[in-house]
Amino acid sequence: MFEVTKISDSTEAGIRKASFQTCNAVCSKQIDIELEGNTLRSVRYTGGCHGNLQGIGALIQGMQKEEVIARLDGINCKGRGTSCPDQLAKALKLL
């Protein structure tokens, strides 16, 4: 119901780049993720609360994928059943 949809997924020079379309329940429309092994290099959101989502990206940079999932999975925004951080956790579970 609140799943993300993988748009693209490629690896070049050891960097995995993946993009996901978020569900309609959140303000953001897309999440672009870069991973080096299991370490997050960058996360960029399209749409949503720009300052807050930039903050999330900055805070999780350098963290292990599993740690980010553990911290963000299940966060609910305004009773919607999901949130932009939760959508990121869902996307990371697919990588």
N, C-alpha and C positions, 0 to 999 in steps of 0.2 A: 504493500500500500504506500509506504513512504520510501521506496527504494530509489537509488540513484541508477542512472543508465550510463554505461561506459561509452564514450564517444570515440576515444582513441587511446592507444597504448603502444609505446615504442621504446626501445632501448638503443642508446648511442653512446659510445665511449664510457660504458658503465653507468650511465645516468638513465633511469627509467622515467619517462614522461607520460603521464596519463591525464585525460580530461574526462569529466563526468558531468552529465546534465542532472541537476537536482530535481526533486519532486516539486509539484505545484504548491505545496503547503508552506514553502519557505520563500523568503524575499530574494535570495540569490538565485541565479539561473545556471551557473556553471562553476565547477571547481577544477583548477589545473594544479597538478601535483608533480613534483620532481623528487625522486628517491635515489639515493646512492646506497645500494644494498638495502638495509632496513632503516636507514637514517633519512629523515625528511630534510631535503635541501631547501625546498620552497613550496608554499601553498598560496595560490592566488584565486580569489573569488571574483566572479563577474556578477554585478548587481548586489543587492543587499545593503546593509549598513556599513558603508565603506571603511570608516575609522575602526569600528569594532572588528571587522573581518581582517583588516590589515594587522590589527593587534594580535588576533589569534595566530595569523601566519608568522608574525615575528616571535611570539612566545613559543611556538612549537618547532621552530627551525632548529635543526640539530638533534631533535628528540628521536627516539626509536619509534617505529610505527606502532608497535604493540602498546607502548606507553600512551601514545596519543589516543588510540582506540579506547583504552581503559579509562582515560580521563573524560573523553567527550561523548562516548556512547550513551544514548538515552537522554541527553539534555533536551528538554521540552521548552519551546518558546510559545508563550501565551496560550497554552492548552491545545496547541496544534498537533501534538503527538510526535513532533520532530523539531529540529532547529537546524540552522546552518552548521554549527559544530557537529551535531548528530549526523548530518548528511556527509560530512567529512569522514567521520568514523565509519560509516557504511561504505564509503568509497574505498577507504584504506583496507577494509576487510576483503575487498575484491582483488587487492594487489598482493 
